[in-house]
Amino acid sequence: MVRWVASATVAGTLVVAPQVFADEPVCQGWAWAYEDSVEGESTPQQAIAAVFGQEAADAQQGSDGFYEDGDYEYAVAQVDGGGWILVAAEVCESGAEAALAHPIADWYANKLWPQGNPTNIRWAFTDEVSGAQKRDAIRAGGNDWDEVGGASFKFTQDLPDHADFDFDNIDCVNREPDNTIHWEIISGDAIGVTTWCNSGGYRDGFAIKFDSNFPDWSFGGTPASDEVDLESAAAHEFGHAAAHKVHWDDGGAASLCPDSAAQHTMCSTVYRGTTRFRSLEDHDKHTLDNAY
């Protein structure tokens, strides 16, 4: 990421230059940079809002002295007479990563859901999924994907429950998955599994299974340090149901998967004691938007 550092104020003009921090990837270019001035405002935030719109009014000053609102970074300087000079630049990520993350052919299954307005994928619990907290957490994981990043896409729970059937017998010919959620034992290390079927050039069904034998699920709130957040796991599996086939770290974008708040939802590992998969990150969102 490139940040901005004020180097001088000369004759009422704020001079800025990109400064690359050694521990951050080099940005290949920002979408745009913009300079403007304003008078009659008493604080930097008011000046930012006056020039860039009310949605920028919540920009907060960081430790480096610049104001950020998550999408843009602002350098602000007060000039003689009380006016303000402002420069804004879009916060951008490594150009290599952005190019890698967004093409849907690299990351999504070769069959997408039929396009709708929005594409609304209805699903149902099987009747083996019991307990209100458990269901609430899984439902929330699906809703985490609704229309994120501008995508015309959402998941909607269907009623009534679907009759239980053996997840492992799904074969796309004799046993369609029917967009169902299962609570069954999973052998091996996985705690969640998604399978899907395609037909007529499109995806036409999925099923998600969570491990009923896993002892450390957390069904709501903040998980303890030794627990796994079920909503986070559900958000990840619903991402596969949307057609995201390859984990970022399995497909060459491991830098999107640190053990930190920056970890993306479609990374292969969900860590104990965190809820970070609930909040989709940039590449999770943008790739869904490109698909739908």
Phi and psi restraints in degrees (value plus and minus 20) as a CYANA .aco file:
   2 VAL   PHI    -117.3   -77.3
   2 VAL   PSI     109.1   149.1
   3 ARG   PHI    -128.4   -88.4
   3 ARG   PSI     147.3   187.3
   4 TRP   PHI    -129.9   -89.9
   4 TRP   PSI     118.4   158.4
   5 VAL   PHI    -145.9  -105.9
   5 VAL   PSI     110.3   150.3
   6 ALA   PHI     -95.2   -55.2
   6 ALA   PSI     105.3   145.3
   7 SER   PHI    -122.3   -82.3
   7 SER   PSI     -46.8    -6.8
   8 ALA   PHI    -191.7  -151.7
   8 ALA   PSI     135.8   175.8
   9 THR   PHI    -135.6   -95.6
   9 THR   PSI     100.2   140.2
  10 VAL   PHI    -146.4  -106.4
  10 VAL   PSI      97.9   137.9
  11 ALA   PHI      30.8    70.8
  11 ALA   PSI      23.9    63.9
  12 GLY   PHI      59.0    99.0
  12 GLY   PSI     -12.4    27.6
  13 THR   PHI    -132.4   -92.4
  13 THR   PSI     106.7   146.7
  14 LEU   PHI    -101.5   -61.5
  14 LEU   PSI      99.6   139.6
  15 VAL   PHI    -115.9   -75.9
  15 VAL   PSI     104.9   144.9
  16 VAL   PHI    -146.2  -106.2
  16 VAL   PSI     134.7   174.7
  17 ALA   PHI    -163.6  -123.6
  17 ALA   PSI     124.4   164.4
  18 PRO   PHI     -89.8   -49.8
  18 PRO   PSI     114.6   154.6
  19 GLN   PHI    -140.4  -100.4
  19 GLN   PSI     102.7   142.7
  20 VAL   PHI    -116.3   -76.3
  20 VAL   PSI     103.2   143.2
  21 PHE   PHI    -102.6   -62.6
  21 PHE   PSI     122.2   162.2
  22 ALA   PHI     -82.5   -42.5
  22 ALA   PSI     -48.4    -8.4
  23 ASP   PHI    -113.5   -73.5
  23 ASP   PSI      -7.5    32.5
  24 GLU   PHI    -145.3  -105.3
  24 GLU   PSI     127.6   167.6
  25 PRO   PHI     -85.9   -45.9
  25 PRO   PSI     130.4   170.4
  26 VAL   PHI     -97.7   -57.7
  26 VAL   PSI     109.8   149.8
  27 CYS   PHI     -99.4   -59.4
  27 CYS   PSI     116.5   156.5
  28 GLN   PHI    -101.5   -61.5
  28 GLN   PSI     -19.5    20.5
  29 GLY   PHI     126.0   166.0
  29 GLY   PSI     124.2   164.2
  30 TRP   PHI    -113.6   -73.6
  30 TRP   PSI     137.6   177.6
  31 ALA   PHI     -84.3   -44.3
  31 ALA   PSI     -61.9   -21.9
  32 TRP   PHI    -184.8  -144.8
  32 TRP   PSI     136.4   176.4
  33 ALA   PHI    -146.1  -106.1
  33 ALA   PSI     124.9   164.9
  34 TYR   PHI    -162.7  -122.7
  34 TYR   PSI     114.0   154.0
  35 GLU   PHI    -140.5  -100.5
  35 GLU   PSI     119.3   159.3
  36 ASP   PHI    -175.2  -135.2
  36 ASP   PSI     154.1   194.1
  37 SER   PHI    -157.5  -117.5
  37 SER   PSI     139.7   179.7
  38 VAL   PHI    -173.9  -133.9
  38 VAL   PSI     130.7   170.7
  39 GLU   PHI    -144.9  -104.9
  39 GLU   PSI     142.1   182.1
  40 GLY   PHI      68.0   108.0
  40 GLY   PSI     -17.3    22.7
  41 GLU   PHI    -125.2   -85.2
  41 GLU   PSI     127.7   167.7
  42 SER   PHI    -120.0   -80.0
  42 SER   PSI     -37.8     2.2
  43 THR   PHI    -151.8  -111.8
  43 THR   PSI     139.2   179.2
  44 PRO   PHI     -78.3   -38.3
  44 PRO   PSI     -60.8   -20.8
  45 GLN   PHI     -82.9   -42.9
  45 GLN   PSI     -59.4   -19.4
  46 GLN   PHI     -85.6   -45.6
  46 GLN   PSI     -56.9   -16.9
  47 ALA   PHI     -86.3   -46.3
  47 ALA   PSI     -61.9   -21.9
  48 ILE   PHI     -81.5   -41.5
  48 ILE   PSI     -65.8   -25.8
  49 ALA   PHI     -84.9   -44.9
  49 ALA   PSI     -57.0   -17.0
  50 ALA   PHI     -85.4   -45.4
  50 ALA   PSI     -53.8   -13.8
  51 VAL   PHI    -110.7   -70.7
  51 VAL   PSI     -62.0   -22.0
  52 PHE   PHI    -128.3   -88.3
  52 PHE   PSI     -18.0    22.0
  53 GLY   PHI      84.6   124.6
  53 GLY   PSI     136.1   176.1
  54 GLN   PHI     -82.0   -42.0
  54 GLN   PSI     -47.1    -7.1
  55 GLU   PHI     -84.4   -44.4
  55 GLU   PSI     -37.0     3.0
  56 ALA   PHI    -112.7   -72.7
  56 ALA   PSI     -18.6    21.4
  57 ALA   PHI     -86.6   -46.6
  57 ALA   PSI     -40.4    -0.4
  58 ASP   PHI    -110.3   -70.3
  58 ASP   PSI     -11.3    28.7
  59 ALA   PHI     -77.5   -37.5
  59 ALA   PSI     112.4   152.4
  60 GLN   PHI    -130.8   -90.8
  60 GLN   PSI     125.3   165.3
  61 GLN   PHI     -98.9   -58.9
  61 GLN   PSI     108.1   148.1
  62 GLY   PHI    -110.2   -70.2
  62 GLY   PSI     157.4   197.4
  63 SER   PHI     -85.2   -45.2
  63 SER   PSI     -39.6     0.4
  64 ASP   PHI    -107.5   -67.5
  64 ASP   PSI     -17.7    22.3
  65 GLY   PHI      72.6   112.6
  65 GLY   PSI     -27.6    12.4
  66 PHE   PHI    -119.2   -79.2
  66 PHE   PSI     137.1   177.1
  67 TYR   PHI    -119.6   -79.6
  67 TYR   PSI     116.9   156.9
  68 GLU   PHI    -155.1  -115.1
  68 GLU   PSI     125.6   165.6
  69 ASP   PHI    -144.4  -104.4
  69 ASP   PSI      -4.0    36.0
  70 GLY   PHI      79.3   119.3
  70 GLY   PSI     -52.7   -12.7
  71 ASP   PHI    -130.4   -90.4
  71 ASP   PSI     -51.3   -11.3
  72 TYR   PHI    -154.7  -114.7
  72 TYR   PSI     136.5   176.5
  73 GLU   PHI    -142.6  -102.6
  73 GLU   PSI     117.7   157.7
  74 TYR   PHI    -143.2  -103.2
  74 TYR   PSI     112.3   152.3
  75 ALA   PHI    -124.2   -84.2
  75 ALA   PSI     110.2   150.2
  76 VAL   PHI    -150.0  -110.0
  76 VAL   PSI     115.5   155.5
  77 ALA   PHI    -158.1  -118.1
  77 ALA   PSI     116.7   156.7
  78 GLN   PHI    -110.2   -70.2
  78 GLN   PSI     117.4   157.4
  79 VAL   PHI    -131.5   -91.5
  79 VAL   PSI     149.4   189.4
  80 ASP   PHI     -76.4   -36.4
  80 ASP   PSI     116.3   156.3
  81 GLY   PHI      75.8   115.8
  81 GLY   PSI     -26.0    14.0
  82 GLY   PHI      75.0   115.0
  82 GLY   PSI     -23.1    16.9
  83 GLY   PHI     -97.2   -57.2
  83 GLY   PSI     157.1   197.1
  84 TRP   PHI    -150.5  -110.5
  84 TRP   PSI     121.6   161.6
  85 ILE   PHI    -129.4   -89.4
  85 ILE   PSI     112.5   152.5
  86 LEU   PHI    -149.3  -109.3
  86 LEU   PSI     123.6   163.6
  87 VAL   PHI    -149.6  -109.6
  87 VAL   PSI     113.4   153.4
  88 ALA   PHI    -142.0  -102.0
  88 ALA   PSI     125.4   165.4
  89 ALA   PHI    -157.5  -117.5
  89 ALA   PSI     122.5   162.5
  90 GLU   PHI     -90.9   -50.9
  90 GLU   PSI     113.2   153.2
  91 VAL   PHI     -91.0   -51.0
  91 VAL   PSI     100.6   140.6
  92 CYS   PHI    -144.4  -104.4
  92 CYS   PSI     143.8   183.8
  93 GLU   PHI    -129.9   -89.9
  93 GLU   PSI     154.7   194.7
  94 SER   PHI     -70.6   -30.6
  94 SER   PSI     108.8   148.8
  95 GLY   PHI     -80.0   -40.0
  95 GLY   PSI     -56.1   -16.1
  96 ALA   PHI     -84.7   -44.7
  96 ALA   PSI     -63.0   -23.0
  97 GLU   PHI     -86.8   -46.8
  97 GLU   PSI     -62.2   -22.2
  98 ALA   PHI     -82.7   -42.7
  98 ALA   PSI     -61.6   -21.6
  99 ALA   PHI     -86.8   -46.8
  99 ALA   PSI     -53.3   -13.3
 100 LEU   PHI     -93.3   -53.3
 100 LEU   PSI     -57.2   -17.2
 101 ALA   PHI    -100.0   -60.0
 101 ALA   PSI     -52.6   -12.6
 102 HIS   PHI    -107.5   -67.5
 102 HIS   PSI     -50.5   -10.5
 103 PRO   PHI     -82.4   -42.4
 103 PRO   PSI     100.8   140.8
 104 ILE   PHI     -87.6   -47.6
 104 ILE   PSI     -45.4    -5.4
 105 ALA   PHI     -83.3   -43.3
 105 ALA   PSI     -48.0    -8.0
 106 ASP   PHI     -99.5   -59.5
 106 ASP   PSI     -50.5   -10.5
 107 TRP   PHI    -137.6   -97.6
 107 TRP   PSI     -41.1    -1.1
 108 TYR   PHI    -127.4   -87.4
 108 TYR   PSI     135.1   175.1
 109 ALA   PHI     -79.1   -39.1
 109 ALA   PSI     134.7   174.7
 110 ASN   PHI     -89.5   -49.5
 110 ASN   PSI     -27.3    12.7
 111 LYS   PHI    -142.1  -102.1
 111 LYS   PSI     105.8   145.8
 112 LEU   PHI    -121.9   -81.9
 112 LEU   PSI     146.5   186.5
 113 TRP   PHI     -86.4   -46.4
 113 TRP   PSI     128.6   168.6
 114 PRO   PHI     -75.0   -35.0
 114 PRO   PSI     117.9   157.9
 115 GLN   PHI     -90.8   -50.8
 115 GLN   PSI     116.6   156.6
 116 GLY   PHI    -155.7  -115.7
 116 GLY   PSI    -190.7  -150.7
 117 ASN   PHI    -156.7  -116.7
 117 ASN   PSI      57.1    97.1
 118 PRO   PHI    -105.9   -65.9
 118 PRO   PSI     153.8   193.8
 119 THR   PHI     -91.1   -51.1
 119 THR   PSI      90.2   130.2
 120 ASN   PHI    -133.6   -93.6
 120 ASN   PSI      87.5   127.5
 121 ILE   PHI    -117.3   -77.3
 121 ILE   PSI      94.5   134.5
 122 ARG   PHI    -110.8   -70.8
 122 ARG   PSI     120.2   160.2
 123 TRP   PHI    -161.8  -121.8
 123 TRP   PSI     146.2   186.2
 124 ALA   PHI    -164.0  -124.0
 124 ALA   PSI     128.6   168.6
 125 PHE   PHI     -91.3   -51.3
 125 PHE   PSI     124.8   164.8
 126 THR   PHI     -99.8   -59.8
 126 THR   PSI     137.1   177.1
 127 ASP   PHI     -91.4   -51.4
 127 ASP   PSI     -22.3    17.7
 128 GLU   PHI    -100.7   -60.7
 128 GLU   PSI     -33.2     6.8
 129 VAL   PHI    -105.5   -65.5
 129 VAL   PSI      81.3   121.3
 130 SER   PHI    -130.5   -90.5
 130 SER   PSI     135.7   175.7
 131 GLY   PHI      79.6   119.6
 131 GLY   PSI     103.9   143.9
 132 ALA   PHI     -83.7   -43.7
 132 ALA   PSI     -62.2   -22.2
 133 GLN   PHI     -85.0   -45.0
 133 GLN   PSI     -60.7   -20.7
 134 LYS   PHI     -81.6   -41.6
 134 LYS   PSI     -67.2   -27.2
 135 ARG   PHI     -84.7   -44.7
 135 ARG   PSI     -60.6   -20.6
 136 ASP   PHI     -80.7   -40.7
 136 ASP   PSI     -61.8   -21.8
 137 ALA   PHI     -85.5   -45.5
 137 ALA   PSI     -62.6   -22.6
 138 ILE   PHI     -87.2   -47.2
 138 ILE   PSI     -64.4   -24.4
 139 ARG   PHI     -79.1   -39.1
 139 ARG   PSI     -62.6   -22.6
 140 ALA   PHI     -83.0   -43.0
 140 ALA   PSI     -56.8   -16.8
 141 GLY   PHI     -81.8   -41.8
 141 GLY   PSI     -57.8   -17.8
 142 GLY   PHI     -88.2   -48.2
 142 GLY   PSI     -61.0   -21.0
 143 ASN   PHI     -87.9   -47.9
 143 ASN   PSI     -40.6    -0.6
 144 ASP   PHI     -79.6   -39.6
 144 ASP   PSI     -39.9     0.1
 145 TRP   PHI    -114.4   -74.4
 145 TRP   PSI     -24.9    15.1
 146 ASP   PHI     -85.8   -45.8
 146 ASP   PSI      91.9   131.9
 147 GLU   PHI      35.2    75.2
 147 GLU   PSI      10.9    50.9
 148 VAL   PHI     -93.1   -53.1
 148 VAL   PSI     130.0   170.0
 149 GLY   PHI      42.0    82.0
 149 GLY   PSI      -3.5    36.5
 150 GLY   PHI      67.4   107.4
 150 GLY   PSI     -17.5    22.5
 151 ALA   PHI     -87.9   -47.9
 151 ALA   PSI     120.4   160.4
 152 SER   PHI    -108.7   -68.7
 152 SER   PSI      53.7    93.7
 153 PHE   PHI    -175.1  -135.1
 153 PHE   PSI     121.0   161.0
 154 LYS   PHI    -179.1  -139.1
 154 LYS   PSI     138.2   178.2
 155 PHE   PHI    -128.1   -88.1
 155 PHE   PSI     119.2   159.2
 156 THR   PHI    -153.7  -113.7
 156 THR   PSI     109.9   149.9
 157 GLN   PHI     -90.7   -50.7
 157 GLN   PSI     117.9   157.9
 158 ASP   PHI    -125.8   -85.8
 158 ASP   PSI     132.1   172.1
 159 LEU   PHI    -147.0  -107.0
 159 LEU   PSI     131.2   171.2
 160 PRO   PHI     -99.1   -59.1
 160 PRO   PSI    -194.8  -154.8
 161 ASP   PHI     -80.9   -40.9
 161 ASP   PSI     134.8   174.8
 162 HIS   PHI    -108.2   -68.2
 162 HIS   PSI     121.9   161.9
 163 ALA   PHI     -79.3   -39.3
 163 ALA   PSI     120.7   160.7
 164 ASP   PHI     -85.3   -45.3
 164 ASP   PSI     122.8   162.8
 165 PHE   PHI    -168.9  -128.9
 165 PHE   PSI     141.9   181.9
 166 ASP   PHI     -93.2   -53.2
 166 ASP   PSI      95.0   135.0
 167 PHE   PHI     -73.4   -33.4
 167 PHE   PSI     -60.1   -20.1
 168 ASP   PHI     -91.8   -51.8
 168 ASP   PSI     -28.4    11.6
 169 ASN   PHI    -114.6   -74.6
 169 ASN   PSI     -18.3    21.7
 170 ILE   PHI     -86.2   -46.2
 170 ILE   PSI     107.0   147.0
 171 ASP   PHI    -157.8  -117.8
 171 ASP   PSI     -12.7    27.3
 172 CYS   PHI      50.8    90.8
 172 CYS   PSI     -23.5    16.5
 173 VAL   PHI    -138.1   -98.1
 173 VAL   PSI     -78.0   -38.0
 174 ASN   PHI    -113.7   -73.7
 174 ASN   PSI     -38.9     1.1
 175 ARG   PHI    -162.9  -122.9
 175 ARG   PSI      72.9   112.9
 176 GLU   PHI     -88.4   -48.4
 176 GLU   PSI     128.8   168.8
 177 PRO   PHI     -94.1   -54.1
 177 PRO   PSI     -47.3    -7.3
 178 ASP   PHI      44.1    84.1
 178 ASP   PSI      -1.7    38.3
 179 ASN   PHI      37.0    77.0
 179 ASN   PSI      41.6    81.6
 180 THR   PHI    -140.6  -100.6
 180 THR   PSI     135.0   175.0
 181 ILE   PHI    -133.8   -93.8
 181 ILE   PSI     109.3   149.3
 182 HIS   PHI    -140.8  -100.8
 182 HIS   PSI     133.7   173.7
 183 TRP   PHI    -148.7  -108.7
 183 TRP   PSI      71.5   111.5
 184 GLU   PHI    -159.6  -119.6
 184 GLU   PSI     145.0   185.0
 185 ILE   PHI     -88.8   -48.8
 185 ILE   PSI     114.1   154.1
 186 ILE   PHI    -132.9   -92.9
 186 ILE   PSI     106.5   146.5
 187 SER   PHI    -101.1   -61.1
 187 SER   PSI     129.5   169.5
 188 GLY   PHI      72.3   112.3
 188 GLY   PSI    -180.2  -140.2
 189 ASP   PHI    -110.6   -70.6
 189 ASP   PSI     -36.5     3.5
 190 ALA   PHI     -89.1   -49.1
 190 ALA   PSI     125.2   165.2
 191 ILE   PHI    -129.9   -89.9
 191 ILE   PSI     -27.8    12.2
 192 GLY   PHI    -170.1  -130.1
 192 GLY   PSI     123.2   163.2
 193 VAL   PHI    -160.5  -120.5
 193 VAL   PSI     120.6   160.6
 194 THR   PHI    -144.4  -104.4
 194 THR   PSI     115.8   155.8
 195 THR   PHI    -147.0  -107.0
 195 THR   PSI     137.0   177.0
 196 TRP   PHI    -170.6  -130.6
 196 TRP   PSI     145.2   185.2
 197 CYS   PHI    -150.5  -110.5
 197 CYS   PSI     133.1   173.1
 198 ASN   PHI    -141.0  -101.0
 198 ASN   PSI     131.7   171.7
 199 SER   PHI    -177.8  -137.8
 199 SER   PSI     117.5   157.5
 200 GLY   PHI      40.1    80.1
 200 GLY   PSI      10.9    50.9
 201 GLY   PHI      67.5   107.5
 201 GLY   PSI     -18.5    21.5
 202 TYR   PHI    -153.1  -113.1
 202 TYR   PSI     141.6   181.6
 203 ARG   PHI     -93.0   -53.0
 203 ARG   PSI     119.0   159.0
 204 ASP   PHI    -155.5  -115.5
 204 ASP   PSI      -7.7    32.3
 205 GLY   PHI     158.5   198.5
 205 GLY   PSI     131.3   171.3
 206 PHE   PHI    -166.2  -126.2
 206 PHE   PSI     143.7   183.7
 207 ALA   PHI    -165.2  -125.2
 207 ALA   PSI     120.0   160.0
 208 ILE   PHI    -140.2  -100.2
 208 ILE   PSI     115.3   155.3
 209 LYS   PHI    -143.2  -103.2
 209 LYS   PSI     112.2   152.2
 210 PHE   PHI    -129.3   -89.3
 210 PHE   PSI     125.4   165.4
 211 ASP   PHI     -94.2   -54.2
 211 ASP   PSI      90.5   130.5
 212 SER   PHI     -92.0   -52.0
 212 SER   PSI     -34.3     5.7
 213 ASN   PHI    -114.8   -74.8
 213 ASN   PSI     -24.0    16.0
 214 PHE   PHI     -96.0   -56.0
 214 PHE   PSI     104.8   144.8
 215 PRO   PHI    -106.2   -66.2
 215 PRO   PSI     -27.6    12.4
 216 ASP   PHI    -134.8   -94.8
 216 ASP   PSI       8.2    48.2
 217 TRP   PHI     -89.0   -49.0
 217 TRP   PSI     124.1   164.1
 218 SER   PHI    -134.8   -94.8
 218 SER   PSI     105.5   145.5
 219 PHE   PHI    -116.3   -76.3
 219 PHE   PSI     -18.8    21.2
 220 GLY   PHI     157.3   197.3
 220 GLY   PSI     142.5   182.5
 221 GLY   PHI      49.1    89.1
 221 GLY   PSI    -176.1  -136.1
 222 THR   PHI    -113.1   -73.1
 222 THR   PSI     103.5   143.5
 223 PRO   PHI     -88.8   -48.8
 223 PRO   PSI     130.9   170.9
 224 ALA   PHI     -86.9   -46.9
 224 ALA   PSI     147.1   187.1
 225 SER   PHI     -82.3   -42.3
 225 SER   PSI     -41.1    -1.1
 226 ASP   PHI    -125.6   -85.6
 226 ASP   PSI      -7.8    32.2
 227 GLU   PHI    -130.9   -90.9
 227 GLU   PSI     137.8   177.8
 228 VAL   PHI    -131.7   -91.7
 228 VAL   PSI     109.0   149.0
 229 ASP   PHI     -91.9   -51.9
 229 ASP   PSI      97.2   137.2
 230 LEU   PHI     -85.8   -45.8
 230 LEU   PSI     -57.0   -17.0
 231 GLU   PHI     -81.5   -41.5
 231 GLU   PSI     -59.5   -19.5
 232 SER   PHI     -82.5   -42.5
 232 SER   PSI     -65.5   -25.5
 233 ALA   PHI     -82.9   -42.9
 233 ALA   PSI     -58.6   -18.6
 234 ALA   PHI     -86.9   -46.9
 234 ALA   PSI     -61.2   -21.2
 235 ALA   PHI     -78.1   -38.1
 235 ALA   PSI     -61.5   -21.5
 236 HIS   PHI     -83.1   -43.1
 236 HIS   PSI     -67.4   -27.4
 237 GLU   PHI     -88.9   -48.9
 237 GLU   PSI     -57.5   -17.5
 238 PHE   PHI     -84.3   -44.3
 238 PHE   PSI     -48.5    -8.5
 239 GLY   PHI     -81.5   -41.5
 239 GLY   PSI     -60.8   -20.8
 240 HIS   PHI     -85.5   -45.5
 240 HIS   PSI     -58.6   -18.6
 241 ALA   PHI     -82.5   -42.5
 241 ALA   PSI     -51.3   -11.3
 242 ALA   PHI     -89.1   -49.1
 242 ALA   PSI     -39.0     1.0
 243 ALA   PHI      99.4   139.4
 243 ALA   PSI     -12.0    28.0
 244 HIS   PHI     -94.9   -54.9
 244 HIS   PSI      86.7   126.7
 245 LYS   PHI    -112.9   -72.9
 245 LYS   PSI     -50.9   -10.9
 246 VAL   PHI    -133.8   -93.8
 246 VAL   PSI     108.7   148.7
 247 HIS   PHI     -83.7   -43.7
 247 HIS   PSI     125.6   165.6
 248 TRP   PHI     -74.4   -34.4
 248 TRP   PSI     -67.2   -27.2
 249 ASP   PHI     -95.5   -55.5
 249 ASP   PSI     -36.0     4.0
 250 ASP   PHI    -107.1   -67.1
 250 ASP   PSI     -31.9     8.1
 251 GLY   PHI    -134.2   -94.2
 251 GLY   PSI      -4.7    35.3
 252 GLY   PHI      80.9   120.9
 252 GLY   PSI     -12.7    27.3
 253 ALA   PHI    -140.0  -100.0
 253 ALA   PSI      29.7    69.7
 254 ALA   PHI     -81.9   -41.9
 254 ALA   PSI     -42.9    -2.9
 255 SER   PHI     -86.4   -46.4
 255 SER   PSI     -34.5     5.5
 256 LEU   PHI    -103.9   -63.9
 256 LEU   PSI     -19.3    20.7
 257 CYS   PHI    -145.0  -105.0
 257 CYS   PSI      26.2    66.2
 258 PRO   PHI     -94.1   -54.1
 258 PRO   PSI     140.5   180.5
 259 ASP   PHI    -103.2   -63.2
 259 ASP   PSI      52.3    92.3
 260 SER   PHI    -178.4  -138.4
 260 SER   PSI     159.2   199.2
 261 ALA   PHI     -82.9   -42.9
 261 ALA   PSI     -37.7     2.3
 262 ALA   PHI    -101.3   -61.3
 262 ALA   PSI     -24.0    16.0
 263 GLN   PHI     -82.2   -42.2
 263 GLN   PSI     113.6   153.6
 264 HIS   PHI    -102.4   -62.4
 264 HIS   PSI     133.7   173.7
 265 THR   PHI     -84.3   -44.3
 265 THR   PSI     -54.6   -14.6
 266 MET   PHI    -112.1   -72.1
 266 MET   PSI      12.2    52.2
 267 CYS   PHI    -105.9   -65.9
 267 CYS   PSI     142.3   182.3
 268 SER   PHI     -99.7   -59.7
 268 SER   PSI     -38.0     2.0
 269 THR   PHI    -139.3   -99.3
 269 THR   PSI     107.1   147.1
 270 VAL   PHI    -120.4   -80.4
 270 VAL   PSI     107.1   147.1
 271 TYR   PHI    -111.6   -71.6
 271 TYR   PSI     131.2   171.2
 272 ARG   PHI     -90.1   -50.1
 272 ARG   PSI     128.9   168.9
 273 GLY   PHI      57.6    97.6
 273 GLY   PSI      -8.5    31.5
 274 THR   PHI    -150.4  -110.4
 274 THR   PSI     139.9   179.9
 275 THR   PHI    -139.3   -99.3
 275 THR   PSI       0.1    40.1
 276 ARG   PHI     -85.9   -45.9
 276 ARG   PSI     -45.3    -5.3
 277 PHE   PHI     -89.6   -49.6
 277 PHE   PSI     -35.7     4.3
 278 ARG   PHI     -85.4   -45.4
 278 ARG   PSI     -54.1   -14.1
 279 SER   PHI    -121.3   -81.3
 279 SER   PSI      84.6   124.6
 280 LEU   PHI     -82.7   -42.7
 280 LEU   PSI     124.5   164.5
 281 GLU   PHI    -118.4   -78.4
 281 GLU   PSI     157.8   197.8
 282 ASP   PHI     -72.9   -32.9
 282 ASP   PSI     -68.8   -28.8
 283 HIS   PHI     -94.3   -54.3
 283 HIS   PSI     -51.0   -11.0
 284 ASP   PHI     -77.0   -37.0
 284 ASP   PSI     -67.6   -27.6
 285 LYS   PHI     -90.5   -50.5
 285 LYS   PSI     -68.5   -28.5
 286 HIS   PHI     -87.0   -47.0
 286 HIS   PSI     -54.9   -14.9
 287 THR   PHI     -91.5   -51.5
 287 THR   PSI     -56.6   -16.6
 288 LEU   PHI     -81.7   -41.7
 288 LEU   PSI     -63.6   -23.6
 289 ASP   PHI     -82.4   -42.4
 289 ASP   PSI     -58.8   -18.8
 290 ASN   PHI     -86.9   -46.9
 290 ASN   PSI     -49.9    -9.9
 291 ALA   PHI     -97.5   -57.5
 291 ALA   PSI     -54.9   -14.9
